[in-house]
Amino acid sequence: MERKIKLLHVGSMITLKILQSYLDNKKIENMIKNIFASNITVGIGKSYSSDELYVFEKDFEEAKNILDLFLNEK
């Protein structure tokens, strides 16, 4: 069975790590894509870029609710 991922949020690594801990506490699998490190690996480094947080499509609605609560706390 194919499991599709969906982009949840784009932001700084610090913000994504905090959000990731909320998702981990709810047992929602997630993945951060570090754009800066990816660019360095292929030789097109930038001084700054936003990173991306992904979740599986089946968990997206629950993760979106957690994201909304997190952003409203700020």
C-alpha positions as CSV (number, residue, x, y, z in Angstrom):
1,M,0.0,0.0,0.0
2,E,1.4,3.4,-1.0
3,R,1.4,6.0,1.7
4,K,1.4,9.6,0.4
5,I,2.9,12.5,2.2
6,K,1.6,16.0,2.3
7,L,3.2,19.4,3.1
8,L,2.0,20.7,6.5
9,H,4.1,23.8,7.1
10,V,7.0,25.8,5.8
11,G,9.2,27.7,8.2
12,S,12.4,27.9,10.2
13,M,14.0,24.8,11.5
14,I,13.4,26.0,15.1
15,T,9.7,26.4,14.5
16,L,9.5,23.1,12.8
17,K,11.3,21.2,15.5
18,I,8.9,22.6,18.1
19,L,5.9,21.6,16.0
20,Q,7.5,18.2,15.4
21,S,7.6,17.6,19.1
22,Y,3.8,18.3,19.3
23,L,3.2,15.8,16.5
24,D,5.5,13.2,18.1
25,N,3.6,13.5,21.3
26,K,0.4,12.6,19.4
27,K,2.2,9.8,17.6
28,I,1.8,11.5,14.2
29,E,4.7,10.4,11.9
30,N,6.4,13.4,10.3
31,M,9.4,14.4,8.4
32,I,11.4,17.6,8.1
33,K,13.1,18.4,4.8
34,N,16.1,20.6,5.5
35,I,16.3,22.6,2.3
36,F,19.6,24.3,3.1
37,A,21.3,20.9,3.7
38,S,19.7,19.5,0.5
39,N,21.1,22.5,-1.5
40,I,24.6,22.1,0.0
41,T,24.5,18.4,-0.9
42,V,23.9,19.1,-4.6
43,G,26.2,22.1,-4.6
44,I,23.7,25.0,-4.9
45,G,23.8,26.3,-1.3
46,K,21.9,29.4,-0.3
47,S,22.5,31.5,2.8
48,Y,18.9,31.1,4.0
49,S,15.9,29.1,3.1
50,S,12.8,27.8,4.8
51,D,12.4,24.2,5.7
52,E,9.4,22.0,5.2
53,L,7.4,19.7,7.5
54,Y,5.5,16.8,6.0
55,V,3.0,14.3,7.4
56,F,1.2,11.3,5.9
57,E,-2.0,12.2,4.1
58,K,-4.1,10.1,6.5
59,D,-2.9,12.2,9.5
60,F,-3.1,15.6,7.7
61,E,-6.3,16.9,9.3
62,E,-5.3,16.0,12.9
63,A,-1.8,17.5,12.2
64,K,-3.4,20.7,10.7
65,N,-5.5,21.1,13.9
66,I,-2.3,20.8,16.0
67,L,-0.6,23.3,13.7
68,D,-3.4,25.8,14.0
69,L,-3.3,25.6,17.8
70,F,0.4,26.0,17.8
71,L,0.3,29.1,15.6
72,N,-2.4,30.6,17.7
73,E,-0.2,30.2,20.8
74,K,2.5,32.4,19.4
